[in-house]
Amino acid sequence: MPVTPLPALRAALPRHARLIGLDPGSKTIGIALSDVLLMLASPYAALPRGKLAPTAAEIRRIAEKEGAGGLVCGLPLGLDGSFGPAAQAAKDWAMAVSDATGLPVALWDERLSSSAVNRMMIEADLTRAKRAKAVDAAAAAYMLQSALDATRSGPL
């Protein structure tokens, strides 16, 4: 499936359908889930990065269980906003997951999301071990929340 602009993806969702946020890292994929009103993103899980078919099957299972109608995948642009090899790899992966799950996908700039989440966790005095377990799903939630906030219509 082609990448869909996020406002169009939101508009096309069935009533009360959620969005799944994906933060694909080199070793782990962070997963977040929106609420049915598309106002709040929450960390959901982290999957080990592996072969596409089992990963997509697990994402599809989560979508069916939680009533999700679309995916928002983090796009790691360069600090200057450039679209480099990492962004191309993330886009290709997102399109492949979209094809495998049958869910539409939008891309969202996720620059520094993991850094911001790590900083918040350090300020909250979480141990390194606890941060390592939670950072991927929290970074996905941070990215998804940013996307939801930027595309929300009407008064906050």
N, C-alpha and C positions, 0 to 999 in steps of 0.2 A: 504494500500500500504506500502511496506517496505521503510525505509529511504534510500535515494539516496545520494551518495557522491556529494558534490556541484560541482566539476569540471564536473562530468558526467551529472548532471542536466543542467548545463549551455550548455554543448555540445548538449544535446538532445532538447533544446528549438527550436521552429520554429523561423525563421528569424523575428526580431523585436518584439518578445514576451518579456514581462516584467517579473520581479520577484516581489513577494509580500513578504515583511519582516514582521514577526510576533514576538512580544515580549509579551508573555503571563504572565501577573502578576496575583496576587491573586484576584484583584478587576477589573482590566482593561486590555485589550489587545491592545497594541500599534500596529499600522499598518503603514508600509512604502511601497513605491513603487519605483522601479528602472525606469530609462529611457529605451528606446528601444535599446540603444547601450550597456546596462548593465555596465555603467560607473558611474552613479550618483544615489544615493538614496535620496529620499525626504520624509519627514513626510507626512502621508496621513490622518489618522484618529485614533481615540481611541474608542473601543467598550467596553461596560460594560461586564465583565465576567459573563456568564450565562450558560444556558443549551447548549449542543453541537450542536444540530440540528439547532436552529436559528442562532447561531454564525457561523457555517459552511455555512449556506445559505447566510448570509451577505458577508462572505469572497468570496464565489462563485460569488455572484452578482458583487462584486468589480472586481474580476478577469475577468469576461465577459465584464464589462463596460470598463475596462482599458487595455484589451488585455494581461493579465498575463497568463503565461504558467506554473508557478511553485511557490512553497512556500519555504521560508527560515525561519526557526523557531529558536528563541534564545534558547540556551541550557545553563542553569545556573550551570556550573561546580563550584566546590568548589574553593576557592582561591588557593589551592595547585594543582588544576587540577583534583581533584577526582570527580568521578561520583557518586553522592549521591542521596538521595530520591527526592530532588527537580528536579534534572536532569532527573531522571527516570519518574517523573510525567510529565515533559515537553515533553519528548520523546513520552510517551504514548498519550498525548494530541495531539501532532503534527501528529502522525500516524492516530489517529481517525479523525482529521480534513482533512487529506489527503484522507482517505477513503470516507469521507462524501462529499468532494468537487470534487473528481476525479482528483485532481492535485498532481503531485509528490512533495515530500518534502525533503529538506535537513536540517540538523541541523548545527548551528554555535555557537561557544562559545560566550556568551554575558556577561561574567563576567565584572562587574563594569560599564556596559554601562549606566545604570540609574544614577550612581554616577557621571560619567564623564559629562553627559548631564546636570545634576543639577548644577555641578560646573561651566560649561560654562554659564548657564542661570544666576547664581548668579553674575558672572563676568560681564555679560551684563546688570546687575542691573534690572532684571525682578522681579516683586513683587512675593510673595509667591503664590498668587492666580493665576497669569499668568503662573507661573512655573507648578503648579498643573494641569492646563488644557493642557499644551503642552508637558510635560515630557514623557508621554508614547509613543506617536507617534515619538517624537524626538529620544528616546532611540531605537525604532525599526529602524529608519533611520540610527542611529549610528552603530547598529549591522549589518544591511544590507550593509552599505557602507564598513565596515570592511571585510565582506565576498566578496563583489565585488572586492575590492582592492587586496585581497589575492589570488583570482583565476583569475585575469585578465591575459591574454596572450599578448605578444608583448610589445612594448615600451609604456611607460606612456606618 
